[in-house]
Structures are given as C-alpha cells and as structure tokens.
C-alpha cells in the first residue's frame, strides 16, 4: 500500500509502503530518517479515504493502513483543529 508523503518546507515528495511497517513507532522512525526531522517539531497527519485530514495515531494501526491515502508532516502549531 504505497502512499505519498510530504513535509511542510520540503521541496520533494516521497512514497512509502505502509505495509512495510508494523506500527506507528516504526513509521515515525522511518519518516524521521527520511526527512531528517525531530518528531517533536512536526505532527504526522493523513488524508483518509473520505478526504478528511486526521492525526496519525488516532485510530488502530490496521484501520489506519486501510484508510490512509497520503501523509503530510506539518509544523505542530498548524495541526490544531484536526480530528
């Protein structure tokens, strides 16, 4: 299950296979390494199959990988009001 990943301020997108990871912690470590950021600085958000933006971690992992269409890393202050 490949999804696009973007990060605020990064000039490029990445594509990752969510099924490659076993849980949220493993996904976060991979994103931190991929984009060279500290997990405290950015919130991980995702667009679900209904087109709504949600915070990563709000639903069980299996439900997340089944409904995630794309990921976006946003500055912590910009994620207020999600979910």
N, C-alpha and C positions, 0 to 999 in steps of 0.2 A: 504494500500500500504506500505508494510514493506521494508525498505532499511537498509543496513549495514552502520554503522558509524565508522570511525577510526580516531584517532588523532595521529599526529606525536609524538613519545615518549611514548605513552600509550601502555602497554603490552596486551591490550584486545580490542575487538570489541564490539559494541553494535548494537542492531537492534531496529529501531523505526518505528512507523506507521505515515507516513506524513499526512494522513487524520485526524489525531488527533489534528492537529494544524490549526489555521485559517489564519495565515500569517507568514511572515519571522521573525518578532519580537518575536512572541511566540515560534517559533522553536529555535531561538538563545538562549532565556532564558532557554529552556529545555536542550539544549546542554551544556550551561554553568554550569547548575546544575549537569548534568550527568557526565561531565568530570572535573568539578572543575577548570575552567579556566576563565580568563577575556577575553571578546570578542575582546578587542583591540589587544591582543597578537597573536591571530590566525585568519586566513582567512578561511571562510567556502567555500569549493569547492565541486562540484558534477560532477559525470560522467553522461552524458546524454545517451539517447538510441542509439546514433550514436557512442558512445565510446569516445566522446570529453570531456575534463575536462573544466568546466566553473566556474565562480564565482557565488556563491549563491546570488540571488537578481538581476541578470541581465535580467531576464525575469519575466513576471507577475506570481503571485503565482500559479494560476491554471495550467499554462503551465509547471511550474517547477514540480509540483507534478505528472504531467502526463509523464514527460520525465526523471526524476531522477532515476538512477539505484543504486547509492550509494553515500555517503557523505564522505568527508575527511576534517579534520581540519589540516591546515598546518601553520607553522610559517609564519608570514606576509611577510617576505623577500623572501620566497620560492614560493609565489603565483604570482610573477611578470611574465608577459608574457601570462597569462591566459585571455581568452575571448578577 
